[in-house]
Amino acid sequence: MSEIKVNALKKYDGSTITIGEGGDTVTITPGIVATTLTSGTIPNARYGTPTFDASNLTNLPAETKPTIGSISPTVITNDSTAVTITGTNYVSIPTVDAISTTGAIVAASAVSFTSATVIVATLTLPTDGTYFIRIENNDGNAVRSNTALLTVSDNPVWTTGSGSLGTIAGNFSGTVATVAASGESVTFSETTSVLTNASQANCSLNSSTGVITTSDFGGSSTTPTTYNFTLRATDSQGQTADRAFSLTSSFAITTSGRFD
């Protein structure tokens, strides 16, 4: 029975290892790139099946894999966009891929290294959908996000042309106009304070349908007025598109008097 020393053990990948004879003492000296070792058996020993127990091994160098904590923004369009990735153990300069849930892989066109915890990847993704993020350091250590962190979606698109929505009689009551935009679950709001201001156009905007109504167009005003305002369309991913519109009030001209 002899003692066998194994030096510079580089990696245990689960394959069969045949060392010595049954009853031999096996001493493992950590190597330069030793990785995780687990307990198990060493098949094909000449006598019996000796047990290999790595539970008490110490000072084995461990792989240092990068991690992904968060990205910003989480929703982008199909245009080239810089995405900031925050995590740990980044090594200058890693590669970054966006992996679609369909399996398609798109490499970042550029990656800038800020620190071991922050990198910025420039991504141009022509296909809408959700994407996993994969980062690989120069030493081959890599990580892929557990979930599809990135959503690619088009901004809402206005189908109502900008500009005047019409001329409405002052003090009119009813539906004034309707605006529309395409996109996923689009809602509408005003970014100015003109259309829905009781002291100005005095209208209401239905956030779901884009219908503009009033119970007294122009409120107390008796002077023809053009009201300029901006509406915003927002989709379910929080992407927005703004458009400028106007409404004009008119009043009939009345005359009185006697002409001989």
Sequence and secondary structure as in RCSB ss.txt:
>XXXX:A:sequence
MSEIKVNALKKYDGSTITIGEGGDTVTITPGIVATTLTSGTIPNARYGTPTFDASNLTNLPAETKPTIGSISPTV
ITNDSTAVTITGTNYVSIPTVDAISTTGAIVAASAVSFTSATVIVATLTLPTDGTYFIRIENNDGNAVRSNTALL
TVSDNPVWTTGSGSLGTIAGNFSGTVATVAASGESVTFSETTSVLTNASQANCSLNSSTGVITTSDFGGSSTTPT
TYNFTLRATDSQGQTADRAFSLTSSFAITTSGRFD
>XXXX:A:secstr
  EEEEEEE    S     S TT EEEEEE TT      EE TT SSS  EE  TT          EEEEEE SE
E SS EEEEEEEE   SS EEEEEETTS EEE SEEEEEETTEEEEEE   S EEEEEEEE TTS EEE SS  E
EE    EE S SEEEEEEETT  EEEEE  EESSS EEEESSSSTT TTTT EEE TTT EEEESSTTTT  S  
EEEEEEEEE TTS EEEEEEEEEEE          
